[in-house]
């Protein structure tokens, strides 16, 4: 599945930010921070990861719809992209 280069760059930026958030959560655990604060950060990371997945699949879906035969030949017919999308929900 082809991902638009601009979308790919944005996804990489988002993943680096998430990576920093996860490191921050590790630090919070080491510092014995409040459970509610840690859970709040975990929820933020979870939401951010969902957004990465949705954005990636949205880009792939656009590619799929523009050239369905090519996408199917690459192993990503529209139905497969739909199945992947449903895994995120």
C-alpha positions in Angstrom: 0.0 0.0 0.0 1.5 3.3 -1.1 1.6 6.1 1.5 1.9 9.7 0.3 5.4 11.0 1.2 4.0 14.0 3.0 1.7 11.7 5.1 4.7 9.4 5.8 6.8 12.3 7.1 3.9 13.4 9.3 3.4 9.9 10.6 7.1 9.7 11.5 7.0 13.0 13.3 3.9 11.8 15.3 5.7 8.5 16.1 8.7 10.4 17.4 6.5 12.5 19.6 4.7 9.4 20.9 8.1 7.8 21.6 9.0 10.8 23.8 5.7 10.5 25.6 6.3 6.8 26.3 9.8 7.7 27.7 8.0 10.3 29.8 5.7 7.7 31.2 8.6 5.5 32.1 10.1 8.5 34.0 6.8 9.1 35.8 6.8 5.4 37.0 10.4 5.7 38.2 9.5 8.9 40.0 6.5 7.2 41.6 4.1 9.8 40.2 0.4 9.7 40.9 -1.5 6.8 39.1 -4.1 9.2 37.7 -1.3 11.3 36.0 0.3 8.2 34.5 -3.0 6.8 33.3 -3.8 10.2 31.7 -0.5 10.0 29.8 -1.1 6.4 28.7 -4.6 7.4 27.4 -2.9 10.3 25.4 -0.4 7.9 23.9 -3.1 5.4 23.0 -5.2 8.1 21.3 -2.1 9.3 19.4 -1.3 5.8 18.2 -4.9 5.4 17.0 -4.6 8.6 15.0 -1.4 7.4 13.4 -3.1 4.2 12.3 -6.2 6.0 11.0 -4.1 8.6 9.1 -1.9 5.9 7.5 -4.9 3.8 6.4 -6.7 6.9 5.1 -3.7 7.7 2.9 -3.6 4.1 1.7 -7.3 4.1 1.0 -7.0 7.1 -1.2 -4.2 5.3 -3.1 -6.5 2.2 -3.3 -9.4 4.1 -4.7 -7.3 6.0 -7.2 -6.0 2.8 -8.7 -7.9 -0.3 -7.4 -6.4 -2.7 -9.9 -2.8 -1.8 -8.8 -3.7 -1.9 -5.2 -5.3 -5.4 -5.6 -2.2 -6.6 -7.4 -0.1 -5.4 -4.5 -2.2 -7.4 -2.1 -4.3 -4.5 -0.9 -7.8 -4.7 -2.4 -10.3 -2.2 -0.9 -11.7 -5.0 1.2 -8.3 -5.7 2.8 -7.9 -2.0 3.6 -11.4 -2.0 5.2 -10.4 -5.0 7.3 -7.3 -3.2 8.5 -9.4 -0.1 9.3 -11.8 -2.2 11.4 -8.8 -3.6 13.4 -8.3 0.0 14.7 -11.8 0.5 15.9 
